[in-house]
């Protein structure tokens, strides 16, 4: 493997890709603590916990994300983070506010979806029960 100056980073959500770009450094938090990744870091996989993930971009700027639990895979010069929920922020204060707002909205949407799914499931069970009744 060649020595790289940067790495490809992708942040994926269940329904979309939140971020794709090139970074020179990444920090995140796993179950056993915070860690950093440079482009030539050894390959690994780790579970992510709700926390802040930062990226130092190739142009020197910094990107920050508030993330929920997920999985990070580093292979070669490519890092993919698959997370349940995440938001992008401009700074830590606005990120904190955005995380609170967006995650509450997402929780409400998930609650509504679970409720709708439960109603559908109950309807399917009821219909199967009706099918089992003998027709005279």
C-alpha positions as CSV (number, residue, x, y, z in Angstrom):
1,X,0.0,0.0,0.0
2,X,1.3,3.4,-0.9
3,X,1.7,6.2,1.6
4,X,-1.2,8.6,1.1
5,X,-1.6,12.2,2.2
6,X,-5.4,12.0,2.5
7,X,-8.2,9.5,2.7
8,X,-11.7,9.1,1.3
9,X,-14.4,9.5,4.0
10,X,-18.1,8.7,3.7
11,X,-20.8,9.1,6.3
12,X,-23.9,7.0,5.5
13,X,-27.3,7.1,7.0
14,X,-29.9,4.3,6.6
15,X,-31.6,6.2,3.7
16,X,-28.9,8.5,2.3
17,X,-25.3,9.6,2.3
18,X,-24.7,12.6,4.5
19,X,-21.1,13.3,3.5
20,X,-18.4,12.2,1.1
21,X,-15.1,13.9,0.8
22,X,-11.3,13.8,1.3
23,X,-9.8,14.3,4.7
24,X,-6.3,14.3,6.3
25,X,-7.5,13.4,9.8
26,X,-10.5,12.0,11.6
27,X,-11.5,11.8,15.2
28,X,-14.4,9.8,16.6
29,X,-15.5,7.9,19.7
30,X,-15.9,4.1,20.0
31,X,-17.1,2.1,23.0
32,X,-13.6,2.0,24.4
33,X,-12.9,5.7,24.0
34,X,-11.9,8.4,21.6
35,X,-9.5,7.7,18.7
36,X,-8.0,9.4,15.7
37,X,-7.3,8.1,12.2
38,X,-4.7,9.3,9.7
39,X,-4.6,8.2,6.0
40,X,-2.1,5.4,6.6
41,X,-3.7,4.1,9.8
42,X,-4.0,0.3,10.0
43,X,-7.3,-1.2,8.8
44,X,-9.9,-1.8,11.4
45,X,-13.6,-1.9,12.3
46,X,-15.2,-0.4,15.4
47,X,-18.6,0.4,16.9
48,X,-19.3,4.1,17.3
49,X,-21.2,5.6,20.2
50,X,-23.3,8.8,20.2
51,X,-20.7,11.6,20.1
52,X,-19.0,14.2,17.9
53,X,-16.9,13.2,14.9
54,X,-14.5,15.6,13.3
55,X,-12.7,15.7,10.0
56,X,-9.7,17.8,9.0
57,X,-10.3,18.4,5.3
58,X,-7.6,18.5,2.6
59,X,-8.1,22.3,2.3
60,X,-7.4,22.7,6.1
61,X,-11.1,23.3,7.1
62,X,-12.8,21.3,9.7
63,X,-16.1,19.4,9.4
64,X,-18.0,18.3,12.5
65,X,-20.9,15.9,12.9
66,X,-23.1,14.9,15.7
67,X,-23.6,11.1,15.4
68,X,-25.7,8.4,16.9
69,X,-24.5,4.8,17.3
70,X,-23.1,3.1,14.2
71,X,-20.2,1.3,12.7
72,X,-16.9,2.6,11.2
73,X,-14.8,0.6,8.7
74,X,-11.3,1.8,7.7
75,X,-9.8,-0.2,4.8
76,X,-6.9,1.1,2.8
77,X,-7.3,4.8,2.2
78,X,-11.1,4.7,2.6
79,X,-13.2,5.2,5.8
80,X,-16.9,4.5,5.9
81,X,-19.1,5.4,8.9
82,X,-22.6,3.9,8.8
83,X,-24.6,5.6,11.5
84,X,-28.3,5.4,12.6
85,X,-28.6,9.2,12.8
86,X,-26.2,12.1,12.2
87,X,-26.2,15.9,11.6
88,X,-23.6,18.2,10.2
89,X,-22.7,21.4,12.2
90,X,-20.8,24.6,11.8
91,X,-19.5,24.8,15.4
92,X,-20.0,22.9,18.6
93,X,-22.7,25.2,20.0
94,X,-24.9,25.1,16.9
95,X,-24.2,21.4,16.5
96,X,-25.5,20.8,20.0
97,X,-28.7,22.7,19.3
98,X,-29.1,21.0,15.9
99,X,-28.6,17.5,17.4
100,X,-31.3,18.2,20.0
101,X,-33.7,19.5,17.5
102,X,-33.1,17.0,14.7
103,X,-32.9,13.9,16.9
104,X,-36.1,14.9,18.7
105,X,-37.8,15.2,15.3
106,X,-36.4,11.9,14.2
107,X,-37.6,10.2,17.4
108,X,-41.1,11.5,16.8
109,X,-41.0,10.3,13.2
110,X,-39.7,6.9,14.3
111,X,-42.5,6.7,17.0
112,X,-45.1,7.5,14.3
113,X,-43.6,4.9,12.0
114,X,-43.5,2.2,14.7
115,X,-47.2,3.0,15.6
116,X,-48.2,2.7,11.9
117,X,-46.3,-0.6,11.6
118,X,-47.9,-1.9,14.7
119,X,-51.4,-1.2,13.3
120,X,-50.4,-2.9,10.0
121,X,-49.1,-5.9,11.9
122,X,-52.3,-6.2,14.0
123,X,-54.4,-5.9,10.8
124,X,-52.4,-8.7,9.1
125,X,-52.8,-10.9,12.2
126,X,-56.5,-10.2,12.3
127,X,-56.9,-11.1,8.6
128,X,-55.0,-14.3,9.0
129,X,-57.2,-15.2,11.9
130,X,-60.3,-14.6,9.7
131,X,-58.8,-16.9,7.0
132,X,-58.6,-19.7,9.5
133,X,-62.3,-19.5,10.4
134,X,-64.3,-22.2,8.5
135,X,-66.6,-21.0,5.8
136,X,-70.0,-22.5,5.8
